[in-house]
Amino acid sequence: MQIDTYLSPAQVMEIIPGITRAGLAQLRYEGKGPAYLKPTAKLVVYKRSVVLEWLEASARTGTAAA
């Protein structure tokens, strides 16, 4: 069994160029970003595999609206 790596919002920002802490917070608020865990009232963490899956799911082959 492989143990997943947990990332802070700052670490997610290193993986996804151009995303900001506020941008991640907005995605959480809207329910549009990668799934996250909130073990305490102020702590937010993301599983690395979930972030990468979410990012890959955004792949597009054209600019036409879906």
C-alpha positions in Angstrom: 0.0 0.0 0.0 1.4 3.4 -1.0 0.8 6.3 1.4 -0.3 9.5 -0.3 1.5 12.8 0.3 -0.5 15.6 1.9 0.1 19.1 0.6 -0.5 22.5 2.1 -2.1 25.2 -0.1 1.4 26.7 -0.6 2.6 23.4 -1.9 -0.4 23.1 -4.3 0.5 26.6 -5.6 4.0 25.3 -6.4 2.5 22.5 -8.5 -0.1 24.6 -10.4 1.6 27.6 -12.0 -0.4 30.8 -11.6 -2.8 29.7 -8.9 -3.0 31.8 -5.8 -3.9 31.1 -2.2 -7.1 33.2 -2.7 -7.8 31.3 -6.0 -7.6 28.0 -4.1 -9.9 29.3 -1.4 -12.4 30.5 -4.0 -12.3 27.1 -5.7 -13.0 25.4 -2.3 -15.9 27.8 -1.6 -17.4 27.1 -5.0 -16.8 23.4 -4.8 -14.9 23.4 -8.1 -11.4 22.7 -7.0 -9.6 19.5 -5.9 -11.1 17.7 -2.9 -9.4 18.7 0.3 -9.3 17.7 4.0 -9.9 20.0 6.9 -8.7 18.2 10.1 -9.0 21.3 12.2 -10.9 24.6 11.9 -7.9 26.4 10.3 -5.9 23.6 8.6 -6.6 22.7 4.9 -4.6 19.9 3.2 -4.8 18.3 -0.2 -3.8 14.8 -1.3 -1.2 15.1 -4.0 -2.8 12.4 -6.1 -6.2 14.2 -5.9 -4.7 17.5 -7.0 -2.9 15.9 -10.0 -6.1 14.0 -11.0 -8.1 17.2 -10.8 -5.5 19.0 -12.9 -5.4 16.3 -15.5 -9.2 16.2 -15.7 -9.1 19.8 -16.9 -7.3 18.9 -20.1 -8.9 20.3 -23.2 -8.3 19.8 -26.9 -10.1 22.9 -28.2 -11.3 26.3 -27.1 -15.0 25.9 -28.1 -17.4 25.9 -25.2 -18.5 22.5 -24.0 
